Every structure is written in C-alpha cells, then in structure tokens.
Amino acid sequence: MLEFSKKILSKVSFDKSLFKKELQKSSGWMSKKELMHLKIWALTAFAGYKKIILEVFDNIS
C-alpha cells in the first residue's frame, strides 16, 4: 500500500488540494510503520508541501 500511495501522490502533486486529499486517504489505509515511512518520504520528496504534510500527519489519531 505504501508504494501505491507514493505513486498516487507523485501523480497528483501538481495540485495542493488534491495532494492533501490523497494524503489523507492514504493515511487511513496504513499501519503506523508505513505512515512513518510515508511521512519521511513525503517531506523529502515534496518539501514545498511541508505545511500540508505536517498538518495531515498531526491530525492522524
């Protein structure tokens, strides 16, 4: 699921709102370990979206 989410996020990265929506969806399907990897990858790959990424991950319970 992690690799699938990476692929989707890469494809929608042209639009911030779509990126956020897909990141939120992806976070609902993953284990905590996968979420940690996704967060690190997203922050590395999409540094310009740092605020959005941190916001999404801060809202995960």
C-alpha positions in Angstrom: 0.0 0.0 0.0 2.9 2.3 0.7 4.3 2.1 -2.8 0.8 2.6 -4.3 0.3 5.7 -2.2 3.7 7.1 -3.3 2.8 6.6 -6.9 -0.6 8.4 -6.5 0.9 11.3 -4.5 3.5 11.8 -7.2 0.9 11.9 -9.9 -1.3 14.5 -8.0 1.5 16.7 -6.7 0.6 19.4 -9.3 -2.4 20.4 -7.2 -2.0 21.1 -3.4 -5.7 20.4 -2.5 -5.7 17.1 -4.4 -2.4 16.2 -2.9 -3.8 16.8 0.6 -6.9 14.9 -0.1 -5.0 11.9 -1.4 -2.5 12.0 1.5 -5.4 12.0 4.0 -7.0 9.0 2.2 -3.7 7.1 2.1 -3.1 7.7 5.8 -6.3 5.9 6.6 -5.2 2.6 5.0 -1.7 2.2 6.5 -0.1 0.8 9.6 1.8 3.1 11.9 5.1 1.9 10.5 4.0 2.6 6.9 2.8 6.0 8.0 6.2 6.9 9.4 7.8 5.9 6.1 5.2 7.8 4.1 5.7 10.9 6.2 9.5 10.8 5.8 9.2 10.2 2.1 6.6 12.9 1.5 8.7 15.5 3.4 11.7 14.6 1.4 10.1 14.4 -2.0 7.7 17.4 -1.6 9.5 19.9 0.7 7.3 22.6 -0.8 4.2 21.0 0.7 5.8 20.7 4.2 2.9 22.6 5.9 0.2 20.4 4.3 2.1 17.2 5.1 2.6 18.1 8.7 -1.0 19.2 9.0 -2.3 15.9 7.7 0.0 13.8 9.9 -0.8 15.9 13.0 -4.5 15.1 12.6 -3.9 11.4 12.4 -5.0 9.7 15.7 
